[in-house]
Amino acid sequence: MMIAMLSACKEEPLLKGLDQVQANEVITTLQRNNIAAEKADHGKSGYSVAINKVDLPAAVDLLRTYQVPSPPRMEIAQMFPGDSLVSSPRAEKARLYSAIEQRLEQSLQVLEGVVNARVHVSYDIDAGENGRAPRPVHLSALVSYEPDSDPALLIGDVKRFLKNSFAEVAYEHISVVLSRRPAPQHSPPVRHLPPAAASLSGWRLGAIVAGLALLLSVGLWWRKKRAAPLPARAISDECRAP
């Protein structure tokens, strides 16, 4: 019972209100980086994830780096709900391209070595109006990648994927910017003690060292005393003893 209470005191709630997919995603990311995490089901309130207090800085850093939990997957039905009001063609086009950007980001994160991705589509919102020829579409991607991945190969994979996603986009109109994932912080920051506490800690350490030295000296003295030969008179007295 006492062990359970002590363990509970060390736990720190990290996230709550997650769905099952998001909770599993967080648990997987943390455990892959050697951080123990516990998932709890709260019914209608969703899932929560708790970790040890000492792992909180590292966990927050990892979630920010890997952009987890990820937002729910964008579906076609969410782009154009059946009960939505009729909007202008410009608004429909903007909503469509925004949804396409999100779908492309979700797909890029499946690639090996990609930590997270952001995609931006530069399109001509006035294309086709007043008989004007549309301007070419440009794509740009900002990709955070694992340190052990090959940047050149990753750029080629991302460009090829984006090129095949838009038939009217030229290869030279696709730009990819890579950002190497920083090393995660696996330990809490060092807490600096105030001068008074630091001097007190130094005094305690000195007292402990002095005490250990004294015990060692007494032990050596006692050992030498027991190993020393007895005087001749003491030996003769022992021989005459019945």
N, C-alpha and C positions, 0 to 999 in steps of 0.2 A: 504493500500500500504506500509506504513512504517513498519507495523508488518510483512508483507511478506518479506521485505528486511532484517529486523533484523533476522528473522528465517533462511533465506538463508545464512546470514553471519555466523551463528552458525554451518552450516552443513559442514562435512568433508568427501570427497570421500574416501571410504574404499577399494573397489575393482571395477574393470571394465573389459570389455571384457569377461563376463561370458555368458554361455548359460542359458536358462530359468530354467533348473533343478538346476544348480549350484546356481543361484541367489536365488531361492526359498529355497534351502538348507541353505544358509547363513542367509537369513531373518528369517527362522524358528529357527535356533540356537541362534541368537541374541535376538529375542523376547522371547524365552523360558527362557532367563536369564535377562529379564527386561531391554533390551536395544532397544530403538526405532530405526527402520531402514526404509529407503525408497528405493524402487527399481525403476529404470528408464530404459526404452527401447530406445536404440540408433540405432535401425535398424540393418544394417549389422555389426556394431561395437559391437553388443551384448548388454548385460545388465550391469548396474552399480548399486552399493549399496552405499548409503550415510548414515552417522550417525551424531549425535551431536559431536562436537569437544571434549567435556568433557568425552565422552564415548570411545574415541579412544584407550586408553591403555587397557581397559577392553575388547573391541571388538577384538583387536589383540591377546590378551591372550586367549580368547575363541576359535578363529579360529585355533590357534596353538594347543590348547588342543584337540579339536574335529577333527582336520585335515580336515577342510572344507575351500574352496570347494573341494570336492573329484574329482579325475580324471575321465574322461569318462569311462563308463563301458566297460570292455574288452569283445569282442565278438569273436567267433570262426573265423569269416571271417577276422578279423584283425590279427589273428595269422598267417594265411596262405593266404595272398592276391593272387588273380589269376594272377596278372601281375608281381609277384616277380621272381627273378632269382633263378635257382636251386642252393641250397647251400649244404654243406656237411652234412652228418648224424649227426655229432657232433653239428653243428650250429642249425640244426632243433630241436635236442633234447634240447639244451639250451634254444632256443626260446619257445619251448613247455612248459618246466617246469617254465620258467619265467612268462608265461601267466597263468599257473595254480596257481602260487603263488598269482598273482593279483586277480584272481577269488575267491580264498579261503579267501583272506583279505576282499573283498567286501561282501562275504557271512557271515563272522564272525561278521561284523559290524551290521548285522541285529539282532543278538542275544540281548536280553534284558540285559541291564547293561553294554554292551560293548561300549566304546567311540571310540576307533580306534584299529586296529590290524595290525600286520606285521607277515607274514608267510615265512619261509625259508625251502626249500626242499633240503636235502643233498642226491644227487643221484650219481650213478656210471656212469660217462660219457663214460667210456670204456667198459660198460657191453656188453657181447656177443662177443667181439673181441678176436681173437686167441683162441677161445674155453674156455676162462676163465669164471668161474662162477661169476655172478654179486654179488656185495656187497649189503646188505640190505639198504633200503631207510630209512632215518631218517627225522622226521618233528619237527620243533620247531616254537612256536608261542609266540610273545610278545604282550600282550593284556593290554590296558589301560581301566580301568573299573570305574564305578560310585561308590562313597563312600558307598552308601546304598545297594550295591550288596553283596551277600555271596560269598567270594572267593572260598571256597571249591566246591560249586555247579557250579560256573562258570568254574573252571578247568575241572570238569567232563563233562560239556556240550561241551567245546571246544575240549577235547580229543576224545569224542565220535563222534563229527562231523568230525574231521580230520581222525579218524580211518575208518569211513565209506566212506571217500572220496578216500582212497587208499586201494585196496584189499590186496596188498602185504606188507603193513606196520604193524609191530607188535605193540601192545599197549605200550609195554615198550620202544619203540623207538620214542615215541611222548613226547616232553617236552613242558610245558606251563609256561611262566613267566608272572606274573601279576604285573602291576604298577597302583597304585591307583591314580585316577585323582586328581590333586591339586585343592584347592578351587580357583575359578576364582576371578580375581581382579575386583571388581565392582566400584571402585572409583579411580580417578587419584591420582598419588603420591603427597605427600605433598610438596609444593614448599617452600623452605627455603629462607627467605628474607635476603639480605645483612645487616650488622650491621647498616649502616646509615638508610636504609629503615625501619629496625625493630625499631630503636630509634624514627624515625619520626612517625611511626604508634603508638608506645606507647605514645608519646606526644599528638597526636590527641585524642587517647582514654581517656587520663587523662583530656584533655580540655573538652571533651564531658561530662564526669562524673561530673566535677566541675560545668559546666553550668547547668546540670540537678539538681544538689544539690542546686545551687543558686535559680533556679526557684522554687524548692520545698520549700525553706525557705521563699521566698517572698510570695508564695501562702499561707503558714501557717500563716505568720504575718498578711496578709490582712484578712484572715478568722477570726483570733482572734480579730482584730480591729473592724470588723463589728459586732462581737458577744458581745463586751464589753458594759456594761450599760452606758447610757448617764449621765453626771453630773446633780446634782439637779437643778442648775440655768438654764441649757439648757432645762430641763423638764418643769420648770415654765414658761419660755419664750414661749415654744411651746403651753402651755395651754392658755396663754393670747393672742396668735395670733388669729386674726379673722378667 
